[in-house]
Amino acid sequence: MKKSMIIAIAAAVLTAGTTVCHAQTSQSQQTEQKQEPVYEQDKVEQKAEFTGGMMKQIEFMMQNLKYPKEAEKDGVSGTVRVYFIVEKDGTLTDVKVPDSVHKALDAEGIRLVKAMPKWTPAKVKGKAVRSKMVLPVQFRLK
């Protein structure tokens, strides 16, 4: 059987998004969060990041990303851009893939982001703020 190689490239960049809260937050926190602004990455003093930095993020992705069998069978590869919001407490919400590559690859990208631990939130004037992010996840067959 043909072996798959997964190459995960992690880079958080400026994106657009809306707020739909994830199960990591309580109902009252969700209401509060929806009322607070969501910052673009170029509007914050300190950008949100995976706790431990880029190398830990890549390590996490390499250990947890799985090439979907359906995509492998279909011979599909590509880059899935997963959009999400990093909340003030570091939880990740509104995880979505607006531009589909392949339903199985999209689902795996979403699953991977939802499995991530809390991030270090962005800051403005020394205070944690909500921020928009996108994570490109690259899938390649070999």
Residue pairs with C-beta under 8 A, 6 or more apart in sequence:
2 72
2 141
3 142
4 67
4 72
4 141
4 142
5 140
5 141
5 142
6 62
6 65
6 66
6 67
6 139
6 140
7 138
7 139
7 140
8 58
8 61
8 62
8 65
8 137
8 138
9 58
9 79
9 136
9 137
9 138
10 50
10 54
10 57
10 58
10 61
10 135
10 136
10 137
11 135
11 136
12 41
12 47
12 48
12 49
12 50
12 133
12 134
12 135
13 41
13 133
13 134
14 40
14 41
14 42
14 132
14 134
15 81
15 83
15 132
15 133
15 134
16 83
16 132
17 38
17 83
17 84
17 85
17 94
17 96
17 132
18 94
19 33
19 34
19 38
19 85
19 93
19 94
19 130
20 93
20 94
21 29
21 30
21 33
21 34
21 93
21 94
22 91
22 92
22 93
22 94
22 95
22 114
24 91
24 92
24 93
24 118
25 33
25 87
25 89
25 91
25 93
29 89
33 87
33 88
33 93
33 130
36 88
36 129
36 130
37 129
37 130
38 85
38 130
38 131
38 132
39 122
39 124
39 129
39 130
39 131
39 132
40 131
40 132
41 47
41 48
41 122
41 131
41 132
41 133
43 124
44 122
44 123
44 124
44 129
44 131
45 123
45 124
45 125
45 126
46 122
46 123
47 122
47 131
48 86
48 119
48 120
48 121
48 122
48 131
48 133
49 57
49 119
49 120
50 56
50 57
50 60
50 116
50 119
50 120
51 90
51 117
51 118
51 119
51 120
60 116
60 117
61 112
61 137
64 112
64 115
65 108
65 112
65 137
66 108
67 108
67 139
67 141
68 104
68 105
68 107
68 108
69 104
70 103
70 104
71 77
71 102
71 104
71 105
71 108
71 139
72 141
74 102
74 104
75 141
76 101
76 102
76 104
76 105
76 139
76 141
77 139
77 140
77 141
78 101
78 102
78 105
78 138
78 139
79 101
79 136
79 137
79 138
79 139
80 97
80 101
80 105
80 106
80 108
80 109
80 136
80 137
80 138
80 139
81 97
81 98
81 99
81 109
81 134
81 135
81 136
81 137
82 95
82 96
82 97
82 109
82 110
82 112
82 113
82 134
82 135
82 136
82 137
83 94
83 95
83 96
83 97
83 98
83 132
83 133
83 134
84 92
84 93
84 94
84 95
84 96
84 113
84 132
84 133
84 134
84 135
85 92
85 93
85 94
85 130
85 131
85 132
85 133
86 92
86 119
86 121
86 122
86 130
86 131
86 133
87 93
87 121
87 130
88 121
88 128
88 129
88 130
89 118
89 121
89 128
90 118
90 119
90 120
90 121
91 118
92 113
92 114
92 116
92 118
92 119
95 110
95 113
95 114
96 110
97 106
97 109
97 110
100 106
101 139
105 139
108 137
108 139
109 135
109 137
112 137
113 135
121 128
121 129
121 130
121 131
122 128
122 129
122 130
122 131
123 129
